Amino acid sequence: MGKAVLHNLIDLLNESDTDVIYKILIKFIPETEPLPDEIKAIERAEKEIANGDVSDFDSIDWGTL
């Protein structure tokens, strides 16, 4: 069975079943190790969150950006 067969089967699914199938399929996709700059960005974000140096999404005035 090839990917084309799976693709065609997915096209036959009811829309309500796509979430379940997604959760199953995503488990088969290999994870990649984060790059050094990605690790630094995550660490920086975690520090900023811990220090309260972040803005609430709802408090941003998107009209001035």
N, CA, C and O atoms as a MOPAC input file, in Angstrom:
PM7 MOZYME 1SCF
protein

 N      0.86200 1    -1.17700 1     0.00000 1
 C      0.00000 1     0.00000 1     0.00000 1
 C      0.89900 1     1.22700 1     0.00000 1
 O      1.83400 1     1.33000 1     0.79400 1
 N      0.60600 1     2.14300 1    -0.88900 1
 C      1.38900 1     3.36100 1    -0.97900 1
 C      0.68800 1     4.55000 1    -0.34700 1
 O     -0.44600 1     4.45600 1     0.12200 1
 N      1.39200 1     5.65900 1    -0.34800 1
 C      0.83300 1     6.88600 1     0.21700 1
 C     -0.40400 1     7.34200 1    -0.55000 1
 O     -1.31400 1     7.93600 1     0.02900 1
 N     -0.43700 1     7.06700 1    -1.83600 1
 C     -1.58600 1     7.47900 1    -2.64400 1
 C     -2.85800 1     6.77600 1    -2.17500 1
 O     -3.93500 1     7.37200 1    -2.16800 1
 N     -2.73300 1     5.52600 1    -1.78900 1
 C     -3.89900 1     4.78600 1    -1.28700 1
 C     -4.38000 1     5.40600 1     0.01700 1
 O     -5.58000 1     5.60000 1     0.21300 1
 N     -3.44000 1     5.71600 1     0.90900 1
 C     -3.82000 1     6.35300 1     2.17900 1
 C     -4.47200 1     7.71600 1     1.92100 1
 O     -5.46200 1     8.06900 1     2.56300 1
 N     -3.92100 1     8.46000 1     0.99900 1
 C     -4.48100 1     9.76800 1     0.65900 1
 C     -5.92200 1     9.62300 1     0.18900 1
 O     -6.79700 1    10.38300 1     0.60400 1
 N     -6.16000 1     8.66300 1    -0.66100 1
 C     -7.52200 1     8.44200 1    -1.15600 1
 C     -8.46700 1     8.00600 1    -0.04500 1
 O     -9.63100 1     8.40700 1    -0.02800 1
 N     -7.97700 1     7.19000 1     0.88300 1
 C     -8.81000 1     6.77000 1     2.01400 1
 C     -9.16500 1     7.96600 1     2.89800 1
 O    -10.29300 1     8.08200 1     3.37700 1
 N     -8.20400 1     8.83600 1     3.10500 1
 C     -8.45100 1    10.02300 1     3.92500 1
 C     -9.50700 1    10.90200 1     3.27000 1
 O    -10.35100 1    11.48100 1     3.95400 1
 N     -9.45800 1    11.00000 1     1.94900 1
 C    -10.46900 1    11.78900 1     1.23900 1
 C    -11.87900 1    11.23300 1     1.43100 1
 O    -12.85500 1    11.97100 1     1.29400 1
 N    -11.99700 1     9.94600 1     1.74500 1
 C    -13.30500 1     9.32600 1     1.92700 1
 C    -13.87000 1     9.49100 1     3.33900 1
 O    -15.03600 1     9.17900 1     3.58000 1
 N    -13.04700 1     9.98000 1     4.27300 1
 C    -13.48500 1    10.11900 1     5.66300 1
 C    -14.57100 1    11.17500 1     5.82700 1
 O    -14.65000 1    12.14400 1     5.07300 1
 N    -15.39800 1    10.95100 1     6.83400 1
 C    -16.32900 1    11.99900 1     7.25100 1
 C    -15.51700 1    13.09300 1     7.92600 1
 O    -14.50800 1    12.81700 1     8.57500 1
 N    -15.95500 1    14.32100 1     7.77300 1
 C    -15.23800 1    15.44300 1     8.38100 1
 C    -15.09000 1    15.27400 1     9.89400 1
 O    -14.09200 1    15.70500 1    10.47100 1
 N    -16.06200 1    14.66000 1    10.52500 1
 C    -16.01300 1    14.49000 1    11.97800 1
 C    -14.93900 1    13.49300 1    12.41800 1
 O    -14.56000 1    13.48000 1    13.59000 1
 N    -14.44800 1    12.66900 1    11.51200 1
 C    -13.42500 1    11.68500 1    11.85300 1
 C    -12.00100 1    12.18100 1    11.62400 1
 O    -11.04600 1    11.51200 1    12.01900 1
 N    -11.84700 1    13.32900 1    10.99900 1
 C    -10.50800 1    13.78000 1    10.63900 1
 C     -9.63600 1    14.07100 1    11.86100 1
 O     -8.42400 1    13.85800 1    11.81400 1
 N    -10.22500 1    14.54800 1    12.93800 1
 C     -9.44300 1    14.84500 1    14.14200 1
 C     -8.83400 1    13.56200 1    14.71100 1
 O     -7.66700 1    13.54600 1    15.10500 1
 N     -9.61200 1    12.51200 1    14.75100 1
 C     -9.11500 1    11.23300 1    15.28000 1
 C     -7.99500 1    10.69200 1    14.40700 1
 O     -6.96200 1    10.25800 1    14.91600 1
 N     -8.19100 1    10.71600 1    13.11500 1
 C     -7.17900 1    10.22100 1    12.18300 1
 C     -5.91500 1    11.06600 1    12.27300 1
 O     -4.80700 1    10.53100 1    12.23600 1
 N     -6.07200 1    12.38200 1    12.39300 1
 C     -4.91700 1    13.27000 1    12.53500 1
 C     -4.08800 1    12.87500 1    13.75300 1
 O     -2.86600 1    12.75300 1    13.66100 1
 N     -4.74400 1    12.67700 1    14.88900 1
 C     -4.02900 1    12.32300 1    16.11700 1
 C     -3.28900 1    10.99800 1    15.98400 1
 O     -2.23200 1    10.81700 1    16.58800 1
 N     -3.82400 1    10.08400 1    15.21300 1
 C     -3.15700 1     8.80300 1    14.99700 1
 C     -1.96600 1     8.97900 1    14.04900 1
 O     -0.86800 1     8.50100 1    14.33500 1
 N     -2.18200 1     9.65500 1    12.93700 1
 C     -1.12800 1     9.80600 1    11.93300 1
 C      0.05400 1    10.61600 1    12.44800 1
 O      1.20200 1    10.31000 1    12.12700 1
 N     -0.21300 1    11.63600 1    13.23600 1
 C      0.85100 1    12.51700 1    13.72200 1
 C      1.86200 1    11.75800 1    14.57100 1
 O      3.01900 1    12.16800 1    14.66400 1
 N      1.44700 1    10.67000 1    15.18300 1
 C      2.34600 1     9.86300 1    16.00200 1
 C      3.39700 1     9.14000 1    15.15900 1
 O      4.41300 1     8.69800 1    15.69700 1
 N      3.17600 1     9.01200 1    13.86400 1
 C      4.10800 1     8.30700 1    12.99100 1
 C      5.10900 1     9.23200 1    12.31400 1
 O      6.01100 1     8.76000 1    11.62100 1
 N      4.96700 1    10.53800 1    12.50000 1
 C      5.89100 1    11.48800 1    11.90100 1
 C      7.07400 1    11.65900 1    12.84900 1
 O      6.89500 1    12.01800 1    14.01200 1
 N      8.28600 1    11.40200 1    12.34900 1
 C      9.45500 1    11.49800 1    13.23600 1
 C      9.68200 1    12.93000 1    13.69300 1
 O      9.51600 1    13.88600 1    12.93600 1
 N     10.06000 1    13.04200 1    14.94000 1
 C     10.37100 1    14.35400 1    15.49400 1
 C     11.83100 1    14.67300 1    15.21100 1
 O     12.68200 1    13.78400 1    15.19300 1
 N     12.10400 1    15.93400 1    14.99200 1
 C     13.47600 1    16.35900 1    14.77400 1
 C     13.97400 1    17.08700 1    16.01300 1
 O     13.20300 1    17.70500 1    16.74700 1
 N     15.26300 1    16.99900 1    16.22400 1
 C     15.86000 1    17.70400 1    17.35200 1
 C     15.87300 1    19.19900 1    17.04500 1
 O     16.14300 1    19.59700 1    15.91200 1
 N     15.58400 1    20.02700 1    18.04700 1
 C     15.60700 1    21.47200 1    17.80900 1
 C     17.03400 1    21.95600 1    17.53900 1
 O     18.00000 1    21.40800 1    18.07100 1
 N     17.14600 1    22.97600 1    16.71600 1
 C     18.44000 1    23.57500 1    16.41500 1
 C     18.89500 1    24.41800 1    17.60800 1
 O     18.06900 1    24.83200 1    18.42100 1
 N     20.19800 1    24.67300 1    17.71800 1
 C     20.69600 1    25.46000 1    18.86000 1
 C     20.00800 1    26.81500 1    19.01700 1
 O     19.71500 1    27.22800 1    20.13900 1
 N     19.74600 1    27.51700 1    17.90400 1
 C     19.08100 1    28.81700 1    18.02700 1
 C     17.63500 1    28.67200 1    18.47800 1
 O     17.09600 1    29.56700 1    19.13000 1
 N     17.00300 1    27.55100 1    18.13700 1
 C     15.63500 1    27.30000 1    18.59800 1
 C     15.62300 1    27.04000 1    20.10200 1
 O     14.72400 1    27.49600 1    20.80800 1
 N     16.61000 1    26.31500 1    20.58200 1
 C     16.70400 1    26.05800 1    22.02500 1
 C     16.91300 1    27.36100 1    22.77600 1
 O     16.29300 1    27.58500 1    23.81500 1
 N     17.79000 1    28.23100 1    22.25600 1
 C     18.02200 1    29.53200 1    22.89100 1
 C     16.74500 1    30.37200 1    22.91500 1
 O     16.45500 1    31.03800 1    23.90900 1
 N     15.99300 1    30.33900 1    21.83000 1
 C     14.74900 1    31.11800 1    21.76100 1
 C     13.72100 1    30.60400 1    22.76500 1
 O     13.01500 1    31.39200 1    23.39400 1
 N     13.64000 1    29.29700 1    22.91300 1
 C     12.71400 1    28.70300 1    23.88900 1
 C     13.12500 1    29.08000 1    25.30200 1
 O     12.28400 1    29.45000 1    26.12100 1
 N     14.43200 1    28.98600 1    25.59000 1
 C     14.92500 1    29.33900 1    26.92400 1
 C     14.65300 1    30.81300 1    27.23200 1
 O     14.24600 1    31.15500 1    28.34300 1
 N     14.88000 1    31.68800 1    26.23600 1
 C     14.62200 1    33.11600 1    26.42400 1
 C     13.13900 1    33.37000 1    26.69300 1
 O     12.78500 1    34.15500 1    27.57200 1
 N     12.28800 1    32.70700 1    25.93700 1
 C     10.84700 1    32.87600 1    26.12600 1
 C     10.41400 1    32.40300 1    27.50900 1
 O      9.60000 1    33.05300 1    28.16500 1
 N     10.95800 1    31.27300 1    27.94900 1
 C     10.60700 1    30.75700 1    29.27600 1
 C     11.03400 1    31.72900 1    30.36800 1
 O     10.31000 1    31.91300 1    31.34700 1
 N     12.21300 1    32.35800 1    30.21400 1
 C     12.68000 1    33.34800 1    31.19400 1
 C     11.76600 1    34.57400 1    31.19600 1
 O     11.40500 1    35.08800 1    32.25400 1
 N     11.39500 1    35.03700 1    29.99200 1
 C     10.52700 1    36.20800 1    29.90300 1
 C      9.16200 1    35.94100 1    30.52500 1
 O      8.59300 1    36.81000 1    31.18400 1
 N      8.64800 1    34.75500 1    30.31600 1
 C      7.36500 1    34.38200 1    30.92300 1
 C      7.49900 1    34.33300 1    32.43900 1
 O      6.64200 1    34.84400 1    33.16000 1
 N      8.57900 1    33.71500 1    32.92300 1
 C      8.79500 1    33.60400 1    34.37000 1
 C      8.94700 1    34.97600 1    35.01900 1
 O      8.51300 1    35.17600 1    36.15300 1
 N      9.56400 1    35.92900 1    34.30200 1
 C      9.76600 1    37.27800 1    34.83600 1
 C      8.56200 1    38.19100 1    34.62000 1
 O      8.54600 1    39.32300 1    35.10400 1
 N      7.56000 1    37.70700 1    33.90000 1
 C      6.39100 1    38.52300 1    33.62300 1
 C      6.63300 1    39.56000 1    32.54100 1
 O      5.88900 1    40.53600 1    32.43900 1
 N      7.66800 1    39.35900 1    31.73000 1
 C      8.01500 1    40.30800 1    30.67100 1
 C      7.29800 1    40.00700 1    29.36400 1
 O      7.89600 1    40.08100 1    28.29000 1
 N      6.03800 1    39.67400 1    29.45300 1
 C      5.24900 1    39.36800 1    28.26400 1
 C      3.94700 1    40.15600 1    28.32700 1
 O      3.51100 1    40.59200 1    29.39200 1
 N      3.34000 1    40.32600 1    27.15900 1
 C      2.06300 1    41.02700 1    27.09000 1
 C      0.94800 1    40.02200 1    26.84300 1
 O      1.12000 1    39.04200 1    26.11800 1
 N     -0.17200 1    40.27900 1    27.44600 1
 C     -1.35300 1    39.46600 1    27.19200 1
 C     -1.80500 1    39.71700 1    25.76100 1
 O     -1.85000 1    40.86300 1    25.31400 1
 N     -2.13400 1    38.67000 1    25.05700 1
 C     -2.53400 1    38.76600 1    23.65700 1
 C     -3.67200 1    39.75700 1    23.46500 1
 O     -3.67200 1    40.51900 1    22.49800 1
 N     -4.63100 1    39.75600 1    24.36200 1
 C     -5.78700 1    40.63800 1    24.24300 1
 C     -5.46100 1    42.10000 1    24.50800 1
 O     -6.22500 1    42.98200 1    24.11700 1
 N     -4.32800 1    42.37000 1    25.17400 1
 C     -3.98200 1    43.76200 1    25.50300 1
 C     -3.19600 1    44.44600 1    24.39600 1
 O     -2.90500 1    45.63700 1    24.51100 1
 N     -2.84600 1    43.74500 1    23.33700 1
 C     -2.09700 1    44.34400 1    22.23300 1
 C     -3.03900 1    45.15600 1    21.35600 1
 O     -4.11000 1    44.68200 1    20.97600 1
 N     -2.63700 1    46.37500 1    21.03800 1
 C     -3.41900 1    47.22500 1    20.14200 1
 C     -2.95000 1    46.94300 1    18.71400 1
 O     -2.00000 1    47.56000 1    18.23100 1
 N     -3.61700 1    46.01400 1    18.05100 1
 C     -3.21300 1    45.55000 1    16.73500 1
 C     -3.37100 1    46.62300 1    15.67200 1
 O     -2.75800 1    46.53200 1    14.60900 1
 N     -4.17900 1    47.63200 1    15.94100 1
 C     -4.38300 1    48.69800 1    14.95800 1
 C     -3.18400 1    49.59400 1    14.78400 1
 O     -3.06700 1    50.27100 1    13.76300 1
 N     -2.28100 1    49.61900 1    15.76000 1
 C     -1.11200 1    50.49400 1    15.67800 1
 C      0.11400 1    49.78200 1    15.16300 1
 O      1.17500 1    50.39500 1    15.04900 1
 N      0.00300 1    48.53100 1    14.85500 1
 C      1.17800 1    47.79900 1    14.36800 1
 C      1.36500 1    47.95500 1    12.89500 1
 O      2.30800 1    47.40100 1    12.33000 1

